[in-house]
């Protein structure tokens, strides 16, 4: 009979980052408002049998206004996942996927004979960056693809395997293009591979690498970029036109924080930690410069620079940094063969520690009774403390307003805070019924600056705001008393609007019918425009 390996302290260190990752994400509620828009788009595609290519949700734009839902496949998966197991199961899926990525990194490091202690410490140092960027959105499904390509390329650098394995980049890119707009990331990795190859030798063209191999690498990157877009249902032109609109839109650049540089004023936790990672990484790479794999060096600082100049780049850096830096830490490489006996008492202690870490990982997970209690007590993000979805969503989620609107379908054309648009659409949209019921939504690039200016004007209750709402037949306003304070205060004093739901984070006002307003015995006069 095979003898089970003795439980050593390194096994505890192996479990530690998995347990703390599961704990952190188990207590993390749904924070991304984009999620509701994505599952709405997925549901619309499921109902219609086609991907979203036009404006179907905004009453401020004509229906024929072009609007591509590029990550159609991940939106469909998110929608069917919600239909199958609800928000609880969707969040649990997120947590399992992130833990699987961390486990994969741990296994890769063990195969490279890297100490579990060093691997655990670097993963724990990267955990805050992961928590800050890994959310239940469409990019959830490309994290495994990114890690797969990164591990593949590092394996090719360390083995005698044929470089033809790089052709796997092509099918990965084809799939990536259906899941998320960052499908050029495999091409970026190929570019980094080429840069590392160029720096492998002092005399560039006289020894390996050969010019033909580098040219082939460039051709592969071009084919990936072109074919991935061409095989998308929207076609080559549609995909790249969408990417251009998103990346060049001034409103996106000015309002979406993840497109902005990572600075302490906007990211007080993430920015200092990112800079610390880069400084510490530079120190250890310099110390081990004689044995550093140049691909690790290029990947670490390449994605580090991307993360500094654009906050959304922190996502890729959080995954790449532990893989590329850990082997160069002091004492990282160890001999994992240990023939010494471990006393039974010490094995019992190790087993108890592993069981405790297991409980720490399991108890906060969605679906368990302990989740809501732990999330309410310890979550860094304020969560909803009552049903439905207690502990699963943030406390500013206006579920009471949605429930009221579901019961009153005559008020399904709203003015609202932009972040709530996806939730409004998801809650109120019905099959074979009009779907244009929001002023703006999560597609920041879709409305032009004039519409965003009008949205800001109404939020501030500036002159003619009533006429603008009347022009769009708006009969309900979901307002944030903090960010839209002028409009909130004006509506409280306006006799033509009545408040039907209210809490610290939202108030829902509806327009009184004219006959009801005329029969009202109130002597107050409605303010004229």
C-alpha positions in Angstrom: 0.0 0.0 0.0 1.3 3.4 -0.9 2.3 5.5 2.1 0.8 9.0 2.4 3.3 11.8 2.5 3.9 13.3 5.9 2.2 16.6 6.6 5.0 19.2 6.7 5.0 22.9 7.3 5.4 23.5 3.5 1.9 22.0 3.0 0.4 24.6 5.4 2.2 27.3 3.4 0.8 25.8 0.2 -2.8 26.0 1.5 -2.4 29.5 3.1 -2.8 31.7 0.0 -5.7 29.6 -1.3 -7.5 29.9 2.0 -7.0 33.7 2.3 -7.9 34.2 -1.4 -11.2 32.3 -0.8 -11.8 34.3 2.4 -11.2 37.7 0.7 -13.4 36.9 -2.3 -16.0 35.2 -0.2 -16.5 38.4 1.7 -16.5 40.5 -1.4 -20.0 41.4 -2.6 -21.0 42.3 -6.2 -19.3 45.6 -6.7 -19.5 46.1 -10.5 -22.6 47.8 -11.8 -21.5 46.7 -15.3 -22.5 43.1 -14.3 -26.2 44.0 -14.6 -25.8 45.5 -18.0 -23.8 42.5 -19.2 -26.5 39.9 -18.1 -29.1 42.2 -19.7 -27.3 42.2 -23.0 -26.9 38.4 -22.7 -30.6 38.0 -22.0 -31.5 40.3 -25.0 -29.3 38.2 -27.3 -30.9 35.0 -25.9 -34.4 36.3 -26.6 -33.6 37.8 -30.0 -31.1 35.1 -31.3 -28.6 37.7 -32.3 -25.9 39.8 -30.7 -26.5 43.4 -29.7 -25.4 45.8 -32.5 -27.8 48.7 -32.0 -29.1 50.9 -29.3 -31.9 49.0 -27.7 -32.0 50.5 -24.2 -31.5 54.3 -24.3 -34.5 56.5 -25.1 -32.2 59.4 -25.7 -30.9 57.9 -28.9 -32.6 56.3 -31.9 -32.8 52.5 -32.1 -30.6 52.4 -35.2 -27.7 54.1 -33.4 -24.8 51.6 -33.7 -23.9 49.9 -30.4 -21.8 46.7 -30.5 -21.9 44.3 -27.6 -18.4 42.9 -28.3 -18.0 40.4 -25.4 -21.2 38.6 -26.5 -20.0 35.1 -25.5 -19.1 36.0 -21.9 -22.3 38.0 -21.6 -24.3 35.0 -22.6 -22.4 32.8 -20.1 -23.0 35.3 -17.3 -26.7 35.5 -18.1 -27.2 31.7 -18.3 -25.1 31.3 -15.1 -27.5 33.7 -13.3 -30.5 31.9 -14.7 -29.1 28.6 -13.5 -27.8 29.4 -10.1 -28.7 33.0 -9.4 -26.4 35.7 -8.0 -25.3 33.4 -5.2 -24.0 30.8 -7.6 -22.5 33.4 -9.9 -20.4 34.9 -7.1 -19.4 31.5 -5.9 -18.3 30.7 -9.5 -16.1 33.9 -9.4 -14.5 32.8 -6.1 -13.8 29.3 -7.4 -12.3 30.6 -10.6 -9.9 33.0 -8.8 -8.9 30.3 -6.4 -8.2 27.9 -9.3 -5.9 30.6 -10.8 -4.0 30.9 -7.6 -3.8 27.1 -7.3 -2.4 27.0 -10.8 0.3 29.5 -9.9 1.2 27.5 -6.8 1.5 24.3 -8.9 3.7 26.0 -11.5 6.0 27.3 -8.8 6.3 23.9 -7.2 7.1 22.3 -10.5 9.9 24.9 -10.8 11.1 23.9 -7.3 10.2 27.3 -5.8 9.7 27.4 -2.1 6.0 27.4 -0.9 6.9 30.1 1.6 8.2 32.5 -1.1 5.3 31.7 -3.4 2.7 32.2 -0.6 4.3 35.5 0.4 4.2 36.9 -3.1 0.7 35.7 -3.8 -0.5 37.3 -0.5 1.3 40.5 -1.5 -0.6 40.5 -4.8 -3.9 39.6 -3.2 -5.0 43.2 -2.6 -4.3 44.0 -6.2 -6.5 41.0 -7.2 -9.3 42.0 -4.9 -9.3 45.5 -6.3 -9.5 44.5 -9.9 -11.1 41.0 -10.2 -14.8 41.4 -10.3 -17.8 39.6 -11.7 -17.5 41.0 -15.2 -16.8 39.8 -18.7 -13.0 39.9 -18.1 -13.6 37.1 -15.6 -13.4 34.5 -18.4 -10.1 35.7 -19.9 -8.0 35.5 -16.7 -7.4 31.7 -17.3 -6.4 32.4 -20.9 -3.9 35.0 -19.9 -2.4 32.7 -17.2 -2.3 29.8 -19.7 -0.4 31.8 -22.3 2.0 33.2 -19.7 2.7 29.8 -18.2 3.1 28.3 -21.7 5.7 30.9 -22.8 7.6 30.6 -19.5 7.7 26.8 -20.0 9.0 27.2 -23.5 11.8 29.5 -22.2 12.8 26.9 -19.7 12.5 23.7 -21.8 13.8 22.3 -25.1 10.3 22.2 -26.5 9.7 23.2 -30.1 8.7 26.9 -30.5 5.7 25.7 -32.7 3.8 25.5 -29.4 3.4 29.3 -29.7 0.8 28.6 -32.4 -1.6 27.9 -29.5 -1.7 31.6 -29.2 -4.0 31.7 -32.3 -7.0 29.7 -31.0 -6.6 31.4 -27.6 -6.9 34.8 -29.3 -9.9 33.6 -31.4 -11.7 32.6 -28.2 -10.6 35.7 -26.3 -12.1 38.0 -29.0 -15.6 36.6 -28.2 -15.1 37.0 -24.5 -13.6 40.4 -23.9 -12.3 43.5 -25.7 -8.7 42.9 -24.5 -8.2 40.2 -27.1 -4.9 41.9 -28.3 -3.3 40.9 -25.0 -1.9 37.6 -26.6 -0.3 39.7 -29.2 1.3 41.8 -26.4 2.7 38.6 -24.9 4.1 37.6 -28.3 5.7 41.0 -28.6 7.2 40.6 -25.1 8.5 37.2 -26.1 10.2 38.7 -29.2 11.8 41.5 -27.1 13.2 38.9 -24.7 14.5 36.9 -27.6 16.3 39.9 -29.0 18.0 40.6 -25.7 19.1 36.9 -25.3 22.3 37.6 -27.3 24.7 40.5 -27.7 25.1 40.2 -31.5 21.6 40.4 -32.7 21.7 38.8 -36.1 24.9 36.7 -36.0 23.7 34.1 -33.6 20.3 32.8 -32.4 17.6 34.1 -32.6 17.5 34.0 -36.4 15.7 36.9 -38.2 13.3 34.4 -39.8 12.1 33.2 -36.3 11.4 36.8 -35.2 9.6 37.6 -38.5 7.5 34.5 -38.0 6.7 35.7 -34.5 5.5 39.1 -35.9 3.4 37.4 -38.6 1.7 35.2 -35.9 0.8 38.3 -33.9 -0.6 40.0 -37.0 -2.6 36.9 -38.0 -4.0 36.6 -34.4 -5.1 40.3 -34.4 -6.7 40.1 -37.8 -8.3 36.7 -37.7 -9.7 37.1 -34.2 -11.6 40.2 -35.2 -12.6 38.8 -38.6 -14.3 35.7 -37.0 -16.2 37.8 -34.6 -20.0 38.0 -35.5 -19.6 41.8 -36.0 -16.7 41.4 -38.4 -13.3 42.9 -38.6 -14.5 46.5 -39.2 -17.2 46.4 -36.5 -14.8 45.1 -33.8 -12.1 47.6 -34.5 -14.5 50.5 -34.9 -15.9 49.6 -31.5 -12.4 49.5 -29.9 -11.6 52.8 -31.5 -14.8 54.4 -30.2 -14.1 53.2 -26.6 -10.4 54.1 -26.5 -10.8 57.5 -28.1 -14.0 58.7 -26.5 -13.2 61.8 -24.3 -16.0 61.1 -21.9 -14.6 57.6 -21.2 -11.1 59.1 -20.6 -12.5 61.8 -18.2 -15.0 59.8 -16.2 -14.0 56.1 -16.1 -11.3 55.7 -13.4 -10.0 52.4 -14.7 -8.9 54.1 -17.9 -6.9 56.7 -15.9 -3.3 56.5 -14.5 -2.9 54.7 -11.1 -2.2 57.5 -8.7 -2.7 57.6 -4.9 -5.4 60.3 -5.1 -7.7 57.9 -6.9 -6.3 54.6 -5.7 -5.1 55.2 -2.2 -4.4 51.4 -1.5 -3.7 50.1 -5.0 -1.2 52.8 -6.2 1.3 52.6 -3.2 1.2 48.8 -3.3 1.8 48.8 -7.1 4.8 51.2 -6.8 6.2 49.1 -3.9 5.9 45.9 -6.1 7.9 47.7 -8.9 10.6 49.0 -6.5 11.0 45.7 -4.8 10.9 43.8 -8.1 13.6 46.1 -9.5 15.8 45.5 -6.5 15.6 41.7 -6.7 16.0 41.6 -10.4 19.2 43.6 -10.1 20.5 41.4 -7.4 19.9 38.2 -9.5 20.7 39.8 -12.9 23.1 37.0 -13.9 20.3 34.4 -13.8 17.2 36.4 -14.6 15.2 35.2 -17.6 14.7 38.2 -19.7 11.1 37.2 -20.5 10.2 37.4 -16.8 11.9 40.8 -16.7 10.0 42.2 -19.7 6.7 40.8 -18.5 7.1 42.2 -15.0 8.0 45.7 -16.0 5.9 45.7 -19.2 2.7 45.0 -17.3 3.9 47.2 -14.4 4.2 50.2 -16.8 0.7 49.4 -18.2 -0.7 49.3 -14.7 0.9 52.6 -13.8 -0.5 54.4 -16.9 -3.9 52.7 -16.8 -5.6 51.3 -13.7 -7.2 48.5 -15.5 -3.7 47.2 -16.3 -3.4 46.3 -12.5 -5.5 43.3 -13.3 -2.8 41.8 -15.6 0.0 42.8 -13.3 -1.6 41.2 -10.3 -1.5 37.9 -12.2 1.9 38.2 -13.9 3.9 39.6 -11.0 3.9 36.6 -8.7 4.8 34.2 -11.5 7.7 36.3 -12.8 9.2 37.6 -9.6 9.0 34.8 -7.1 11.8 32.6 -8.6 14.3 35.4 -8.0 13.6 36.0 -4.3 16.3 35.0 -1.8 16.1 31.3 -1.0 13.3 30.8 -3.5 14.7 27.7 -5.1 14.8 24.8 -2.7 15.3 21.0 -2.8 11.8 19.7 -2.2 13.1 16.2 -1.4 13.0 15.8 2.4 13.5 12.3 3.8 13.5 13.3 7.4 10.7 12.0 9.6 8.1 14.4 10.9 6.9 13.6 14.5 3.3 12.5 14.7 2.5 15.4 17.1 3.8 17.9 14.6 1.8 16.3 11.8 -1.3 16.7 13.9 -0.6 20.4 14.4 -0.1 20.8 10.7 -3.4 19.0 10.0 -5.2 21.2 12.5 -3.8 24.3 10.8 -4.9 23.0 7.4 -8.4 22.3 8.7 -8.6 25.8 10.2 -7.5 27.3 6.9 -10.1 25.2 5.1 -12.9 26.4 7.4 -11.7 30.0 6.9 -12.0 29.5 3.2 -15.4 27.8 3.2 -17.5 29.6 5.8 -17.6 33.0 4.0 -18.7 31.6 0.7 -22.1 32.6 -0.8 -24.9 30.2 -0.2 -24.0 29.3 3.4 -25.8 30.8 6.4 -22.5 32.1 7.8 -21.8 34.2 4.7 -24.3 37.0 5.3 -23.3 37.3 9.0 -19.5 37.4 8.2 -20.0 39.7 5.3 -22.0 42.1 7.4 -19.4 42.1 10.2 -16.1 42.1 8.3 -16.5 43.2 4.7 -14.5 46.2 3.8 -17.3 47.2 1.3 -20.6 48.0 3.0 -23.1 45.3 2.1 -26.8 45.0 2.1 -28.0 43.8 5.5 -31.5 42.7 4.6 -33.1 40.3 2.2 -33.1 39.8 -0.7 -29.4 39.3 -1.5 -28.2 40.0 2.0 -24.5 40.2 2.0 -24.3 39.7 -1.8 -24.6 43.3 -3.1 -23.5 46.6 -1.8 -25.8 48.6 0.5 -26.5 51.3 -2.2 -28.3 48.7 -4.5 -31.8 50.1 -4.9 -33.8 46.9 -4.7 -36.8 48.4 -3.0 -37.1 50.9 -5.9 -36.9 48.1 -8.4 -39.6 46.1 -6.6 -41.9 49.1 -6.6 -41.3 49.7 -10.3 -42.0 46.1 -11.2 -45.4 46.5 -9.6 -46.0 49.8 -11.5 -45.2 49.2 -15.2 -46.5 52.7 -16.1 -43.4 54.2 -14.7 -40.8 52.3 -16.6 -39.1 55.3 -18.3 -36.7 56.7 -15.8 -34.1 59.4 -15.2 -31.5 57.9 -13.0 -27.9 57.9 -11.8 -25.8 56.2 -14.5 -24.5 53.4 -12.4 -28.0 52.0 -11.8 -28.9 51.7 -15.5 -28.0 48.0 -15.9 -30.0 47.0 -12.8 -33.0 49.0 -14.0 -32.9 47.2 -17.4 -32.4 43.8 -15.8 -35.3 44.3 -13.3 -37.9 45.9 -15.6 -37.2 44.5 -19.1 -39.8 42.1 -20.4 -39.8 39.9 -23.5 -41.5 41.4 -26.6 -42.0 44.7 -24.7 -40.2 48.1 -25.4 -36.8 48.1 -23.8 -35.8 51.7 -24.2 -36.3 52.9 -20.6 -33.0 54.4 -19.4 -31.4 57.8 -20.1 -27.8 56.5 -20.2 -26.3 53.1 -19.3 -22.9 51.4 -18.8 -21.8 52.1 -22.3 -20.1 55.4 -21.6 -19.0 55.7 -25.2 -22.5 55.4 -26.7 -24.0 58.8 -25.9 -22.1 61.8 -27.1 -21.0 64.7 -24.9 -24.3 66.6 -25.4 -26.3 63.8 -23.8 -23.9 63.5 -20.9 -24.0 67.3 -20.5 -27.8 67.1 -20.4 -27.6 64.3 -17.8 -25.4 66.5 -15.6 -27.7 69.5 -16.1 -30.8 67.5 -15.0 -28.9 66.0 -12.0 -28.1 69.5 -10.9 -31.7 70.6 -11.4 -30.7 73.4 -13.7 -33.1 75.5 -15.7 -35.5 73.7 -18.0 -34.8 70.3 -16.4 -38.6 69.6 -16.3 -39.0 70.4 -19.9 -36.2 68.0 -20.8 -37.8 65.2 -18.9 -41.2 65.9 -20.4 -39.7 65.8 -23.9 -38.7 62.2 -23.2 -41.9 61.2 -21.4 -40.1 60.5 -18.1 -42.4 59.6 -15.3 -40.0 58.3 -12.6 -36.7 59.6 -11.2 -34.3 57.4 -9.3 -32.0 59.9 -7.6 -28.9 59.6 -5.3 -29.4 62.1 -2.4 -25.7 62.6 -2.2 -24.3 62.8 -5.7 -27.5 64.4 -7.1 -28.4 66.5 -4.1 -29.7 69.6 -6.0 -32.2 67.4 -7.9 -33.2 65.5 -4.7 -33.9 68.7 -2.8 -35.8 70.2 -5.7 -38.0 67.1 -6.1 -38.8 67.1 -2.3 -40.3 70.5 -2.7 -42.0 69.9 -6.0 -45.8 69.1 -5.7 -45.9 67.4 -9.1 -43.6 64.6 -7.9 -44.1 62.3 -5.0 -41.5 60.0 -3.3 -42.5 56.4 -3.1 -39.2 54.8 -1.8 -36.3 56.2 0.1 -33.2 55.2 2.0 -29.8 56.8 2.6 -28.6 55.9 -0.9 -31.6 56.4 -3.2 -35.0 58.0 -3.5 -37.6 57.1 -6.2 -39.9 59.9 -7.2 -42.8 59.4 -9.6 -44.8 62.0 -11.5 -48.3 62.6 -10.3 -51.1 62.2 -12.8 -52.5 65.6 -13.9 -56.0 64.8 -12.7 -54.7 63.7 -9.3 -52.6 66.9 -9.1 -55.7 69.0 -9.9 -57.8 67.3 -7.3 -55.2 67.7 -4.7 -56.3 70.2 -2.0 -52.7 71.5 -1.6 -52.6 75.3 -2.1 -48.9 75.3 -3.2 -48.3 76.5 -6.7 -46.2 74.4 -9.1 -43.1 76.4 -10.0 -43.2 77.5 -13.7 -40.3 76.9 -15.9 
